Amino acid sequence: MGTLGGIALIVAIVLIAGVIAYIGDRVGHQVGRKRLTLFNLRPKYTSTIVAVGTGMMIALVVTLTAVLLSDYAKQAFFHLDEINNRVNELQAEADSLNKRARESNVVINRGDLLYDQFLLLTAQQSSAEKLKNLSAFFDAVVTSLDRRYAPAQLKKYPFSAKDPEVSKKLLDLLHDQRVEGFLLQGPVIVLAIADQNLFVNDPIHFGFEPYPDRLIFRAHQVIASYEVDGGSQVQPFVLYAQLSSGVQDAAIEQGMPGAFARALPAISEAQMREISDTIRTGHGRFYVVVRADGDIYPHTGGIPVDFSLSRTLK
């Protein structure tokens, strides 16, 4: 139930309470006028008892109706303690996780690229050749991770590609529908990616992620641009951050691995200052344009680009 639902519920309760009070008062008034008695009590006491009893009966009917028609009301009346206990349990779990995140050092973050190199698979390779290359790549990744992260207090990966369980996983990857579908379109690159956060004393763990090695941007293609009027004050590094974010988003949308999409060349401070000064002292419309510096594929391993200032987007 949202904020509006809560407000509506409060308004409904207030209105119902008013109706109950009015009906009880009118019933009590009528009983008093007729000077009826109950249990040999004086009429004015009888009218008071009748008014209160009428209000109680109406409240009971409304409550029972709400319980029968509303799951929220039913849970609130009969399972409130259970709900509170569950909320407390979830809060304790959240506090525990937050405490672990604060007190434990995250050595590897989920989604991190764990190995600088990649494996290239092609449709021309035989099944045996693909498995052989994937197995060698797996062992190379394990060797690199053990050497790099064991000193950072992660436990070494205990298996090699020869282990039956690992061998089955590698075969499953090669027979995965995504991989087979990608291979019908062209080469596929395989990256070693962290499949979960790893903390101190956790065993090393990783997964393989396949990507179709297709053209992401053609040479000199405009990837991102920033439109600005002459005479404007432009902060060079804010501008660079905005354009870089646009390039990354466009690349990922086209199928570039996230780790490679973040690999943009840095632009020199002198060039950014020159661009911002030209805009500040100029007139009319300017475009800061980012173009692909050559054909870009996932196997390029990054996004080489060229920043330029132009009067048009062409």
N, C-alpha and C positions, 0 to 999 in steps of 0.2 A: 504494500500500500504506500503510495507516494505522498508528497506533501499536500497536494490538493485533496487526496483521499482522506488524509488525517483531518484537514480543516473541515471537510464536508461531514465527517463523522462527529466532530465536536458540535457543529451547528445542529446536526440531527438530534444529538443527545439533549442539547439545550431546548430545542423545540418540543421534543417529546416530554421533557420535564415540565415545561410550561403547560402543555396539554393535560398532563396528569394532574397538575396542581389545580387547573381550572375545573376539570371534571369533578375532582374530589370536592372542591369548594361548592360547586353547584349542587352536587348530590347531598352534601351536608346541609346546605341551605334549605333544600326542599324538605329534607327530613325534619329540620328544625321548625319550618313553617307548619308542617302537619302535626307537630308535637308528638311524634312517635317516640316510644320508649323501648329500650333494650335492656333486659336483665333488671327491670325495675329501676333503671337509672333515670335521672332527670333528662328531659328532652335535649337540653343544650349539650350534655355529655354524650348522649346518644348520637347527636348530629356530628360531633367531633370524631367519635369512634367510626361512624359510617364513612366520613370523609377520608380519614386515614386508611381504613380498610379498602375503600375503593381505589385510592391511589396505589396501595400495595398490590392489589390484584391486577391493576393495569400494568404496573411495572413488571410483575411476574409474567404476564402474558407477552409483553414486548420482549423480555429477556429470553423466554422460551422460543419465541418466533425467531429471534436473532440467532440463537444456538442451532435451531433446526435448519435455517436457511444459509447461514454463513459459516464457512470453515474457519475464518479468522476468529470469530466469536467463540466457536467450539474449542479451538486450540487455546485461546486466552483463558477460558473458564476452567478447562479440565487438564490442560497440559502445560500450564505456565511454568511450573517448577522444572519440568523436563526441558522446556525451551531455554530457561535461564541457565540450567546446568550445561546444556550444549553450547550456549553462547560463551559461558565461562571456559569450557574446554577449548573451544576454538580460539578464544583470546589468549589462553595459556600457550597453545601451540604457536600462535603468531608471535607472542613475546619470546618464546624459545628460539624460533627461527631468526627473529631480529637480533636477539642476543648473540646467536652463533655468527650471524653476519657481521656484527660489530666486533666480536672478540676473536673471531677466526679470520685468518688471512686467506682471501680467495687467491689461489695460485693460478688457476685457469678459469676463464669465464666461458659460459656456454656460448657456442657459435664462433669462438676464436679459431683462426687458422693455425694449425699446430705444426705444419711442415711447409717450408717455403716452396718445395717442388710439387709437381703434380704428375699424375700418370695419364698418358694419352692412349685411348683405346680406339681402334678403327674396325670397320666392318670387314676389312680385308684380312685381319688377323684370325687365325683359327681359334677354336675354343680352348685348346690346350695352351696356345701361346698367350691368350688373354689371361688365363688362370696363372700361368707362370709369371707373367709380368706383374699381375696384381699381387701375387704372393711375395715377390721380391720387393714391391713397393711397400707392402704391409710391414715386412721385416725392417726395411729402412726407416719407416716411420717409428717403429717401436724402439730401434736403436737410438734414433735422434731424441725421442722423448725421454727415454731412460737417462741418457747422458745429460740432457738439459734440465730435467725436473726432479731427478732423484736428489740432487743437492738442495733443492727447494723443499725437501721433506715430503715429496710424494712417493708412494710405493711403486716400485718398478712393475711394468706390465709382465705378467707371469707366463705368457704363451707366445708361440711363434706360429707362422703360417702353416707349419707341418702338423700342428695339433688338430685332431679331427673336428673339434667344435669350431675352431677358427676357419678351417678349410671349408666347412659347410657354409659358414656365413659368407665367405668370399664367393663361393659358387652361387649362393642365393642372390648376391649382388649382381653377378654377371647375368643371371636369368631374370632379374627384376624387369618388369614390363616397361618401366621408365627408361632403363638403360637400353633395352632392346629397341624401344621406339626411337630413342635419340640416335642410335647407331644406324637406323634406316635413313636418317637425314644427313648424317655426316659423322665426323669424329666426336668423341666424348672425352672430357677431362674429368679426373677423379681427384678430389681434395680430401685431406684429413682434417676433420672439423671436430671441435670439442662438443660432445653431445650432452654435457651437463656441467654445472659448476663443480670444480674440484678444489677442496680445501686441504690444508696441511694434514698429512697422514692418510689421505684418501688414496686408493689405488689409481694408477693412471688408466684412463678410459677415453676412448675416442670412437668416431664413426667415419665412414666414407660417404661423401656426397658427390653424385655425378651431375655434370652440367654439359649441355650440348655445346660443342665448340664452333658456334656459328658467328657470322659477322654481327657485331654489336653496333659499330659506327663506321661508316665509310670515310675515307680520307677527306679532310676539309669540311666535313659535315658540321653544321651548327648544332651544338649540343645544348647550350644554355646561353641566355643573354640577359642583360640588364638595361632597361630604358631609363634615361635621365635627361633632364633639361639642362642646357648650358647655364652657367652661373650658380649651379647647385654645389653645396659643400658635400663631398663624398669622402667617407672614411675608408682608406684603401683596404685595410684588412677585414673590415666588416663586409665590404664589397666582395673580397676574395672568398670569404666564408659563405656568403649567399650563393655565389656562382658555383662554388665547389659542391655545396649541398644540392643544387639543381643538377649538376653533372652526375653525382652519385645516384640520385633518385632516377634519372633517366636511364642510366646504365643498368641498374638493378631491374628496372621495368623491362628492359630489353633482354635480360637473361644473364647479365654479368654477375659472377659470384660476389657476394657482399664484401668479402675480404679484399678482392681485387678492385672493386669499385671505389674503395677508400684510398687507393694508391694513385694519387694525383701528384704531378710535379709541382713543386713550390714555385711561385712567381717571385721575382726579385723585388725587393723594396723599392729600388730605383724605378722599375717599370710601373709599379702600382702608383708611385708618387707622380710619375709623368702622366699617367691616365687621369688621376684625380685633379692635377693642376690644369690639364687641358680642358676638362669639363668645367672647372671653377671659373676659368677666364674666358670660356667660349660662349657662343650664342646658338640657339636652335636646339634641335634634338640630337642626342648622342646615343649610341648603343655600345655597351661593353660586351663583346662577343667571345664565346669560347668555342673553338673548333677542334675537331679531331686532328691530331698531328699524325696522320697515316691511318690505314685500316686497323681497326681495333677488334680483337677477338678475346675470348676468355684466356686463351693461352698467351696473350700479350702480357698478362700478369699485372696489369694496371691500366690507367687511362692517360696516355700521353696526349696533352692538349696544348693549344696555343691561345693566349689571351690577346685581344686586340681591341682598339677603339675605332668605331666606324660610324658613318652617318646613315647607313642602311644595314639591313640584316642580310643582304646578299653577299 
